[in-house]
Amino acid sequence: MKRMREIENLDRPREKIARKGVFALSDQELFAAIIGKGTRDHDVREISSRLARQMQNGGMLSYEELLSIEGIGPTKASVLVASFELARRYGIRPDDIPVKITHPEDILPLVADIRNRMQELFLCITLNGAGEVIQKRIITMGILNHSLVHPREVFADAITDRAASIICVHNHPSGTLTPSEQDKRVTAQLAEAGKILGIDLLDHLVVTKSGYLSLREEGFLV
């Protein structure tokens, strides 16, 4: 793992917050932004990575549990538990908990409304650095299976959302899940545009009333 001083200034957590917004940061980057710096023996990225793994496995950590993590002393533990307590007091309500995407199937409930449509729709779902859904939007509406998509329409709102990544979805009214040559070309074009913009195209799904196909899982997006 690279040490923080080896990371480009614009890609460091606090600079990234100013440039892209807090939603674009991963859990590890958020901890690094809170902690600020590491110790002589433990870089802040190393400490933050340990913290993120611990939180994912066991949720909120106590002051004593934080002190047991290498690189965290009383000062950092105090800052962290204070952050946790503020999150508890002013955090989101249970019904506002964001949807986290870890597998293509997690997308299906969000696109149930287009799977039976007789007109092809192309959707873009924006996600933050934690893989949580920010927004779902219809980009184009075509006639049956003829829908033209341009990167500027797909990424315009993603940039406004300060998204870290996107997932694209479109339906095939014909019922076939086989991606067309146009589907493959659009996927490659969007992936390349995303690399330039720093917004990853995580996947492109084809959906029908009977199922779905992930272009990433099929090897058309790497």
SVG drawing of the C-alpha trace seen along z (x, -y; Angstrom):
<svg xmlns="http://www.w3.org/2000/svg" viewBox="-45 -22 54 37">
<polyline fill="none" stroke="black" stroke-width="0.4" points="0.0,0.0 1.3,-3.5 2.0,-5.9 0.0,-9.1 3.0,-11.2 3.3,-9.0 -0.3,-9.9 -0.8,-12.8 -2.0,-15.9 -5.3,-16.1 -6.1,-12.5 -5.5,-12.9 -8.7,-12.6 -9.0,-16.2 -8.2,-17.6 -10.6,-15.1 -13.4,-16.4 -12.8,-19.9 -12.6,-18.8 -15.3,-16.1 -17.3,-16.2 -17.4,-13.9 -19.6,-11.3 -16.8,-10.4 -14.6,-9.1 -14.3,-5.4 -14.6,-4.4 -10.8,-4.2 -10.4,-7.7 -13.0,-9.1 -11.1,-7.7 -7.9,-9.2 -9.6,-12.6 -10.7,-12.4 -7.4,-11.2 -5.3,-13.5 -1.9,-11.9 -0.3,-8.7 2.6,-8.0 6.3,-7.4 5.7,-3.6 2.2,-3.6 1.1,-5.6 -2.4,-7.2 -3.5,-5.0 -2.5,-1.9 -4.3,-2.9 -7.4,-3.9 -7.5,-0.6 -7.4,1.3 -10.2,-0.9 -12.4,-0.4 -12.0,3.4 -12.8,3.4 -15.9,1.2 -17.1,3.4 -16.8,6.5 -18.2,5.1 -19.8,1.7 -19.1,-1.2 -16.0,-0.7 -15.6,-1.8 -12.8,-4.0 -11.0,-1.0 -11.4,1.0 -9.9,-1.9 -6.9,-2.0 -6.2,1.6 -5.6,0.8 -1.9,0.1 -1.3,-3.5 -4.3,-4.8 -3.6,-6.6 -5.8,-8.5 -6.0,-11.6 -7.1,-9.8 -9.5,-7.5 -11.1,-10.6 -11.6,-12.2 -13.1,-9.0 -15.6,-8.3 -16.6,-12.0 -17.3,-11.5 -19.3,-8.3 -21.4,-10.1 -22.2,-13.0 -23.2,-10.5 -25.5,-8.7 -27.1,-12.0 -27.7,-13.5 -27.5,-10.5 -30.0,-9.4 -33.3,-7.8 -33.7,-4.0 -36.0,-4.6 -33.3,-6.9 -30.5,-4.3 -28.9,-4.4 -28.9,-1.4 -25.4,0.2 -24.5,2.0 -22.2,5.0 -23.5,7.3 -25.5,6.8 -28.6,8.3 -28.7,5.4 -29.6,3.1 -32.7,5.1 -35.2,3.6 -34.2,0.1 -35.0,0.9 -38.1,3.1 -40.2,0.4 -38.5,0.7 -38.2,4.5 -41.6,4.9 -41.6,1.7 -42.1,2.0 -39.9,-1.0 -36.2,-0.9 -34.9,-3.1 -31.3,-3.8 -30.7,-4.5 -27.7,-5.8 -27.3,-5.1 -24.7,-7.2 -22.9,-6.0 -20.7,-7.5 -17.3,-6.2 -18.9,-3.6 -20.9,-2.1 -24.2,-3.6 -26.8,-4.9 -27.0,-8.7 -29.6,-8.9 -31.2,-7.0 -32.0,-8.8 -33.4,-8.0 -30.9,-9.2 -32.6,-8.3 -35.9,-6.8 -35.8,-5.0 -38.2,-3.3 -38.1,0.5 -34.5,1.4 -33.0,-1.7 -31.6,-4.0 -28.6,-6.3 -26.5,-7.2 -23.7,-9.8 -21.2,-10.0 -21.9,-13.7 -25.6,-12.9 -24.5,-10.0 -21.8,-11.8 -23.3,-15.3 -25.4,-14.5 -22.8,-12.1 -20.4,-15.1 -23.1,-17.2 -23.6,-14.4 -19.9,-14.2 -20.2,-10.5 -17.3,-8.1 -18.8,-5.6 -21.9,-4.8 -23.8,-1.7 -25.8,-1.9 -28.9,0.2 -31.1,0.6 -34.0,2.9 -34.5,5.1 -38.2,5.1 -37.5,8.1 -36.9,10.2 -33.5,11.4 -30.6,10.8 -27.9,11.1 -26.1,7.7 -26.1,6.1 -22.9,4.8 -24.2,1.3 -24.5,2.3 -20.9,3.4 -19.7,0.2 -21.6,-2.1 -20.1,-0.2 -16.6,-0.6 -17.1,-4.3 -18.6,-5.0 -15.8,-3.1 -13.2,-5.1 -14.9,-8.4 -15.2,-7.5 -11.5,-6.8 -10.8,-10.3 -13.3,-11.9 -12.3,-9.8 -15.8,-8.3 -15.7,-4.5 -18.3,-2.6 -18.8,0.3 -21.2,2.3 -23.7,2.1 -26.8,4.3 -29.3,5.5 -32.6,6.3 -35.8,8.0 -38.9,9.3 -37.3,12.7 -33.8,11.8 -30.6,9.7 -27.2,9.8 -24.1,8.0 -21.7,6.9 -18.9,7.0 -19.6,10.6 -19.7,11.5 -16.3,10.0 -17.3,7.0 -16.2,4.6 -12.8,5.0"/>
</svg>
